[in-house]
Amino acid sequence: MKLYDADPRAVVRFLPGDLAAVFLLVLVGTIEHGSLTANRYAGVLLPFLVGWFVVAPFGGAYDERVLESTRAAMGYAVASWLGADFLGQLLRGTDYFPGNADPVFFLVMLAVGSAFLVAARFATLVVVDVRS
């Protein structure tokens, strides 16, 4: 029994869009707060990337089931983002990253990040299905 089941086909299909969604999410938020500098952007981005890379494989984001249906692809991405956001917030609560672990920011990142990931997964599915 494996600790997690990442399907290489799912990783190749969804990881680029998922990462683009997280990068764009943090970019939009950093611009919206008027604090866009390279250091600030990297400092805000890194905890959420760490969260995604740690949680997504265990949350099913790249499980073979995400290849079976659009609903599974989006649902597992959102479930994984819940954990990734939580871990990202915990990391932001340390002295190593800017910001803090604000519950309101957690909820905003959960909602907006989920929307970005769903949009990225939908776009990936549409583009791949059109090409096939």
TAMO-V165415 format. One record per pair of residues at least 12 apart in sequence whose C-alpha atoms are under 10 Angstrom apart, sorted by the first residue. I is the first residue (numbers start at 1). J is the second residue. D is the distance in whole Angstrom. If there is no record, write none. Layout:
BEGIN
I&J&D + I&J&D
END
This chain:
BEGIN
3&57&9 + 3&58&8 + 4&56&10 + 4&57&6 + 4&58&5 + 4&59&8 + 4&60&8 + 4&62&9 + 4&63&8 + 5&57&7 + 5&58&8 + 5&59&10 + 5&60&8 + 5&61&10 + 5&62&8 + 5&63&6 + 5&64&7 + 5&65&10 + 6&56&9 + 6&57&6 + 6&58&8 + 6&59&10 + 6&60&7 + 6&61&8 + 6&62&5 + 6&63&5 + 6&64&7 + 6&65&10 + 7&57&9 + 7&60&10 + 7&61&10 + 7&62&6 + 7&63&5 + 7&64&5 + 7&65&9 + 7&66&9 + 7&67&9 + 8&62&8 + 8&63&9 + 8&64&9 + 9&62&8 + 9&63&9 + 9&64&8 + 9&66&10 + 9&67&8 + 10&61&8 + 10&62&5 + 10&63&7 + 10&64&7 + 10&65&9 + 10&66&7 + 10&67&6 + 10&73&9 + 11&57&9 + 11&61&8 + 11&62&6 + 11&63&8 + 11&64&10 + 11&66&10 + 12&62&9 + 13&62&9 + 13&67&9 + 13&121&9 + 13&124&7 + 13&125&9 + 13&128&8 + 14&61&8 + 14&62&8 + 14&66&9 + 14&67&10 + 14&73&9 + 14&77&9 + 14&117&10 + 14&120&8 + 14&121&7 + 14&122&10 + 14&123&10 + 14&124&7 + 14&125&9 + 15&53&10 + 15&56&10 + 15&61&9 + 15&62&8 + 15&120&10 + 15&121&9 + 15&124&10 + 16&120&9 + 16&121&10 + 16&124&9 + 17&116&10 + 17&117&8 + 17&118&10 + 17&119&9 + 17&120&5 + 17&121&7 + 17&122&10 + 17&123&8 + 17&124&7 + 18&52&9 + 18&61&9 + 18&77&8 + 18&81&10 + 18&116&8 + 18&117&6 + 18&118&9 + 18&119&9 + 18&120&6 + 18&121&7 + 18&124&9 + 19&49&8 + 19&52&9 + 19&53&10 + 19&117&9 + 19&120&9 + 20&116&9 + 20&117&9 + 20&120&8 + 21&113&8 + 21&114&9 + 21&115&9 + 21&116&5 + 21&117&6 + 21&118&9 + 21&119&8 + 21&120&6 + 21&121&9 + 22&45&8 + 22&48&8 + 22&49&7 + 22&52&9 + 22&81&10 + 22&113&7 + 22&114&10 + 22&116&8 + 22&117&8 + 22&120&10 + 23&41&9 + 23&42&10 + 23&45&7 + 23&46&10 + 23&48&9 + 23&49&8 + 24&45&10 + 24&113&9 + 24&116&8 + 25&45&9 + 25&109&8 + 25&112&8 + 25&113&6 + 25&114&10 + 25&115&10 + 25&116&7 + 25&117&9 + 26&41&7 + 26&42&9 + 26&44&7 + 26&45&6 + 26&46&10 + 26&48&9 + 26&109&9 + 26&113&9 + 27&41&7 + 27&42&10 + 27&44&9 + 27&45&8 + 29&41&9 + 29&44&9 + 29&109&9 + 29&112&10 + 30&44&8 + 30&45&9 + 39&98&10 + 40&97&9 + 40&98&7 + 40&99&10 + 41&98&10 + 42&97&9 + 42&98&10 + 43&92&9 + 43&96&9 + 43&97&6 + 43&98&6 + 43&99&9 + 44&88&9 + 44&89&10 + 44&91&10 + 44&92&8 + 44&97&7 + 44&98&6 + 44&99&8 + 45&88&9 + 45&97&9 + 46&88&8 + 46&91&9 + 46&92&9 + 46&97&8 + 47&84&9 + 47&85&9 + 47&86&10 + 47&87&8 + 47&88&4 + 47&89&7 + 47&90&8 + 47&91&6 + 47&92&7 + 47&93&10 + 47&96&10 + 47&97&8 + 47&98&10 + 48&81&9 + 48&83&10 + 48&84&6 + 48&85&6 + 48&86&9 + 48&87&7 + 48&88&5 + 48&89&8 + 48&90&10 + 48&91&8 + 48&92&9 + 48&109&10 + 49&84&8 + 49&85&9 + 49&87&10 + 49&88&8 + 50&84&8 + 50&85&10 + 50&87&8 + 50&88&7 + 50&91&9 + 51&80&9 + 51&81&8 + 51&82&10 + 51&83&7 + 51&84&4 + 51&85&6 + 51&86&8 + 51&87&5 + 51&88&5 + 51&89&9 + 51&90&9 + 51&91&9 + 52&77&10 + 52&80&7 + 52&81&7 + 52&82&9 + 52&83&8 + 52&84&5 + 52&85&8 + 52&86&10 + 52&87&8 + 52&88&8 + 53&80&10 + 53&84&8 + 54&80&10 + 54&83&9 + 54&84&7 + 54&87&9 + 55&79&9 + 55&80&6 + 55&81&8 + 55&82&9 + 55&83&6 + 55&84&6 + 55&85&9 + 55&86&10 + 55&87&8 + 56&76&8 + 56&77&8 + 56&78&10 + 56&79&9 + 56&80&5 + 56&81&7 + 56&82&10 + 56&83&8 + 56&84&7 + 57&76&10 + 57&80&8 + 58&80&8 + 58&83&10 + 59&76&7 + 59&77&8 + 59&78&9 + 59&79&6 + 59&80&5 + 59&81&8 + 59&82&9 + 59&83&8 + 59&84&9 + 60&72&9 + 60&73&9 + 60&75&9 + 60&76&6 + 60&77&8 + 60&78&10 + 60&79&8 + 60&80&7 + 61&73&7 + 61&74&8 + 61&75&8 + 61&76&5 + 61&77&5 + 61&78&8 + 61&79&8 + 61&80&6 + 61&81&9 + 62&76&8 + 62&77&8 + 62&80&10 + 63&76&9 + 67&125&9 + 69&125&10 + 70&118&10 + 70&121&8 + 70&122&8 + 70&125&7 + 70&126&10 + 71&118&10 + 71&122&10 + 73&117&10 + 73&118&8 + 73&121&7 + 73&122&9 + 73&125&9 + 74&114&9 + 74&115&10 + 74&117&8 + 74&118&5 + 74&119&9 + 74&120&9 + 74&121&6 + 74&122&8 + 75&114&9 + 75&117&10 + 75&118&8 + 76&118&10 + 77&113&10 + 77&114&8 + 77&117&7 + 77&118&7 + 77&120&10 + 77&121&8 + 78&110&8 + 78&111&9 + 78&113&8 + 78&114&5 + 78&115&8 + 78&116&10 + 78&117&7 + 78&118&7 + 79&110&10 + 79&114&9 + 80&114&9 + 81&109&9 + 81&110&7 + 81&111&10 + 81&113&7 + 81&114&7 + 81&117&8 + 82&106&9 + 82&107&9 + 82&109&9 + 82&110&6 + 82&111&9 + 82&113&9 + 82&114&8 + 83&110&9 + 84&110&9 + 85&105&10 + 85&106&7 + 85&107&9 + 85&108&10 + 85&109&7 + 85&110&6 + 85&113&8 + 85&114&10 + 86&101&9 + 86&103&10 + 86&106&7 + 86&107&10 + 86&109&9 + 86&110&9 + 87&101&10 + 88&100&10 + 88&101&8 + 88&106&9 + 88&109&10 + 89&101&5 + 89&102&7 + 89&103&9 + 89&105&8 + 89&106&7 + 89&109&9 + 90&102&9 + 90&106&10
END
